[in-house]
Amino acid sequence: MPEPSLDLLMQMVQRVLDSQRETREDVREIKNRIGRLESEVANLHSFLAEQSIRLDRFGDRLERVERRLEIANR
């Protein structure tokens, strides 16, 4: 086993720092991707709410048509 030296110690510290830098970059990328996912989920919720409103209006219109044609409650 090699004798511990300052150079060996510095190499080890540098490897740890490099690994830490890579981890920070990975975490930053993950945060960005999660942020985009959250935004897309919020947009999806908005879209679904709009569709629900449209379906409710469609149901109301269908009821009015049925009443006009006197086919409701038969």
Rosetta blueprint (number, residue, H / E / L):
1 M L
2 P L
3 E L
4 P L
5 S L
6 L H
7 D H
8 L H
9 L H
10 M H
11 Q H
12 M H
13 V H
14 Q H
15 R H
16 V H
17 L H
18 D H
19 S H
20 Q H
21 R H
22 E H
23 T H
24 R H
25 E H
26 D H
27 V H
28 R H
29 E H
30 I H
31 K H
32 N H
33 R H
34 I H
35 G H
36 R H
37 L H
38 E H
39 S H
40 E H
41 V H
42 A H
43 N H
44 L H
45 H H
46 S H
47 F H
48 L H
49 A H
50 E H
51 Q H
52 S H
53 I H
54 R H
55 L H
56 D H
57 R H
58 F H
59 G H
60 D H
61 R H
62 L H
63 E H
64 R H
65 V H
66 E H
67 R H
68 R H
69 L L
70 E L
71 I L
72 A L
73 N L
74 R L
